[in-house]
Amino acid sequence: MDRQIPSKTIYHDKTKIVIHSPLVVMTKEEKQKWFEEELEKGNPTLLEIMEAAWRCLE
């Protein structure tokens, strides 16, 4: 079974950013539900990303 992960390409100046994630095709509500569920599960990757974002705001 060949399942492709959805992707989205963003351009910022001369930089091309490609995001490979099912999140790119989710609605705002679906994304919110996903984040809440993953936080409850203690998803370590999500927690690390959140910590890094908070450090950037300090």
N, C-alpha and C positions, 0 to 999 in steps of 0.2 A: 504494500500500500504506500503510495507516494503522496504524502501530505505536505503541502507547502505552507510555510509560515507567512502570513500577510506582512507586507512591508510598505513603508512610506518614505519618500525621498524629500529632503528639505535642503534648500540651498541658502547658505549664509555667506555673503561676499563671495569669495572664491572657494569656499569649502562646501563639499557635498556630504550630507549626513544621511545615512540610510538606517532606518529603524526597522528591525525585524521583530515583530511582536503581534500577538493577537489583539493587544490593546488598541492598535491603530484603527481597527474596524469596529470597535465597541462604541456604543452611545455613551453620553456623559453618565447616565444612570448606571449602565453596566460597568463602567470603569470604577465608579464610586463603590458599587457593591463588591467588585473584585478586590479593591484596595482594603475595604473593611474586613472582608473574609481573610485575606492574606495577613493582615495585621493580627487578627485573632489567632491565626495559626502560628504566628511568630516567624513568618518568612524571613530568614536571615539576610537574604539579598535585599529585600525591600527595606528592612531595618537599617542596613548599612547605607543605602542610598539616602534614606531620610536623615541619618546622622550627618552624612556628608553635606547635604543641603543646609542643615541647621548650622554647621560649621562655617559655611560660606556667608551666612547672614550675621555672624558674630563680628 
